Amino acid sequence: MVERKLSRRFSVQDAAFLYFEKRNEPLHIGSVAIFEGQVSLDRFVEHLRSRMHLIPRYRQRVMPVPFGLAYPSWEYDPDFDILNHVRRVTLPPPGDEDQLARLAGDLFAKPLDRRKPLWEIYLIEGVEGGNSAWLAKVHHCLVDGVAGIDLLMVTLDVSPNPAPPPPAEPLAAPPLPGATTVLSNAVRDLAGDFVRNLGELQLNLANPLGYVQRLRHILGALEATAPLLQRPAPRTPFNTTLTTGRRIAWSEMSFAEIRGIRSSLGGTINDVVLAIVTGALGRYLALHGQNTDGLELRLMIPVNVRREDESTAMGNRISAMFAALPVGIANPVARLKAIREKVEGLKQIGQAAGVGAVFDLLGSAAPMTLRAVANMARVPNVLLNMVCTNVPGPMIPLYTVGHRLLAHYPLVPIAWDMGLGVAITSYDQKLYFGLMADAKAVPDIHKLREVLDEAFVELREAAGVPPSDLPTLIGRSAAEATPEPAPETTVATEAS
């Protein structure tokens, strides 16, 4: 992460994640990571402290602009103390994965404190097998999924004995700017935006081909999403008003086997992942008495639109595809074929590019408009059922203070009546699935994890791919023994 690449002013996407956050819908992303052995908190804190100059956003807090005249800015926190962001949590024996998942859900449910830089890491001791874990949280206004992976590569190492990071220049954070300074900076930035937008308009008039292409993408996106506006999304048990509780489950699958399925049946890795997820959703809904014949659930699938020169910049550079996927197709091969055709169709008409162009247009609107929309009475969600995001991660082992990262489960926020979200990332030759749910909307999230594993095995067998290793969670009996919630876990939390 290079500081000169960071914009001090929020983008429209960054601001949207900040403005639309609610107490029962915190909008931070994160992960549960499991490390080999017992990670020392003191060493871990010093390790992070030595990297803080590489992650400027970790020392900056949100500074709103009076009257909402412009989007907020990032300002260095003069009171920054890393011990306000890294805390120790101890699981009681036996410290099994069910306890860890319940603790992670409870910790993830809490919004981040906007009076500080918007990130937290809970170092969790007492994990079964003599291991350690973390629950990491970082606000979505600070990073998207791709930037989150970049952040992971800065905070972790590719070797158990890495060279020390480049030395930091001394930094004395100035006092937070007063309202007058914040307002004058905002006016200056708005004037700069006006000049840039005017220059872009002149370029479009001189060479309209780029403008025509953007317009074509927008029209294609509208064409693809028009059917979603003509009738409401089907209702499911997890499409409901959200509470403040969260529950988490996870699974992992061999990346070699996923590649084998793709080679045998065609499509992309993401198509295979979507076929597994939709297969699991169909099984889960059927278990809850919902008729899935012909049923299609509407998924929002985030799409990375970063340019190569933005690869290490933080913030959000995402678009999205909106796909109606066939959870009602029981045959796994036919389901994958249908998904491949649907997704390929959306790519051909440039839906993601069109949605991205719409986001860019919103960026040229008055900042007060977005805040006003966020403050309006809430509109019920009748368009979408859930979010499913897949972000490529490092395929090599990573370490922290000499301890190997054994597993890395991504976590996505849930909001707008979508009480279930699925995040997937790759790491060290495996795919890791993180299931995030509202505690009341999906009280039996362990059952969803079970059917996710079943859908994977079914598709693998249909593709004729031999197993290299079964998903870790298949056959586990702790959470499967009873559908009732586990007892609340009492933990001790401290700063050091």
Secondary structure, 3 states (H helix, E strand, C coil): CCHHHCCCECCHHHHHHHHCCECCECCEEEEEEEECCCCCHHHHHHHHHCCHHHCHHHHEEEECCHHHCCCCEEEECCCCCHHHCEEEEECCCCCCHHHHHHHHHHHHCCCCCCCCCCEEEEEEEEECCCEEEEEEEEECCCECHHHHHHHHHHHCECCCCCCCCCCCCCCCCCCCCCHHHHHHHHHHHHHHHHHHHHHHHHHHHHCCHHHHHHHHHHHHHHHHHHHHHHCCCCCCCCCCCCCCCEEEEEEEEEHHHHHHHHHHHCCCHHHHHHHHHHHHHHHHHHHCCCCCCCCEEEEEEEEECCCHHHCCCCECCEEEEEEEEECCCCCHHHHHHHHHHHHHHHHHCCHHHHHHHHHHHHHCCCHHHHHHHHHCCCCCCCCCCEEEEEECCCCCCCEECCEEEEEEEEECCCCCCCCEEEEEEEECCEEEEEEEEECCCCCCHHHHHHHHHHHHHHHHHHCCCCCCCCCCCCCCCCCCCCCCCCCCCCCEEECC
